[in-house]
Amino acid sequence: MSERAAPFYCPYCGDEDLFPNETGHGAWECRACNRAFQLKYLGLLARGVQSDSAGSAGSAGSAGSAGSAGSAGGDGI
């Protein structure tokens, strides 16, 4: 893994005309929309990495609750 990973597209306009900017580490400029932005890695989360069995059960539970809330909202419209 490299210290500098290049973004594939501009977060503002979606164009791929990106070049490193001179202002600092992780700074990029989009020549299509004339904007500059900076990417920064913040670090690992405190909760760490979950195993496959715990991660799939946790994500399925949250998806199920979100789905039921979404359908309840759909009935009210």
C-alpha positions as CSV (number, residue, x, y, z in Angstrom):
1,M,0.0,0.0,0.0
2,S,1.3,3.4,-0.9
3,E,1.4,6.5,1.2
4,R,-0.5,8.4,-1.4
5,A,-3.6,6.9,-3.0
6,A,-5.0,8.9,-5.9
7,P,-8.7,9.6,-6.0
8,F,-10.4,8.4,-9.2
9,Y,-12.8,11.3,-9.6
10,C,-13.7,14.8,-8.2
11,P,-16.1,14.7,-5.3
12,Y,-17.8,17.9,-6.6
13,C,-18.3,17.4,-10.4
14,G,-17.3,13.7,-10.9
15,D,-14.7,14.5,-13.5
16,E,-11.4,12.5,-13.7
17,D,-9.2,15.5,-14.6
18,L,-7.3,15.5,-11.3
19,F,-3.8,16.6,-10.4
20,P,-1.9,16.8,-7.1
21,N,-2.1,20.3,-5.6
22,E,1.0,22.0,-4.2
23,T,-0.7,23.2,-0.9
24,G,-0.1,20.0,1.1
25,H,-0.2,16.3,1.5
26,G,-3.3,14.7,0.1
27,A,-4.4,17.9,-1.7
28,W,-5.8,17.5,-5.2
29,E,-7.2,19.9,-7.8
30,C,-9.8,19.3,-10.4
31,R,-9.2,21.2,-13.6
32,A,-12.7,20.5,-14.9
33,C,-14.5,22.5,-12.1
34,N,-11.4,24.5,-10.9
35,R,-11.8,23.3,-7.3
36,A,-9.2,22.0,-4.8
37,F,-9.9,19.4,-2.1
38,Q,-7.9,17.4,0.4
39,L,-8.1,13.8,1.4
40,K,-7.1,12.7,4.9
41,Y,-7.0,9.3,6.6
42,L,-8.3,9.6,10.1
43,G,-7.4,6.1,11.4
44,L,-9.0,3.0,12.6
45,L,-12.2,3.0,14.6
46,A,-12.2,2.0,18.2
47,R,-14.6,-0.9,17.8
48,G,-12.1,-2.7,15.5
49,V,-12.9,-5.4,12.9
50,Q,-15.8,-7.8,13.5
51,S,-15.7,-11.5,12.4
52,D,-17.8,-12.6,9.5
53,S,-20.6,-14.2,11.6
54,A,-20.9,-11.2,13.9
55,G,-20.7,-8.7,11.1
56,S,-23.3,-10.3,8.9
57,A,-25.8,-10.8,11.8
58,G,-25.3,-7.2,12.8
59,S,-25.8,-5.8,9.3
60,A,-28.8,-7.9,8.6
61,G,-30.4,-6.8,11.9
62,S,-29.9,-3.1,11.1
63,A,-31.1,-3.6,7.5
64,G,-34.3,-5.4,8.7
65,S,-35.1,-2.6,11.1
66,A,-34.4,0.1,8.4
67,G,-36.7,-1.8,6.0
68,S,-39.6,-2.0,8.4
69,A,-39.2,1.7,9.2
70,G,-39.2,2.5,5.5
71,S,-42.3,0.4,4.7
72,A,-44.1,2.1,7.6
73,G,-43.3,5.5,6.2
74,G,-44.5,4.3,2.8
75,D,-47.9,3.3,4.1
76,G,-48.4,6.8,5.6
77,I,-48.1,8.6,2.3
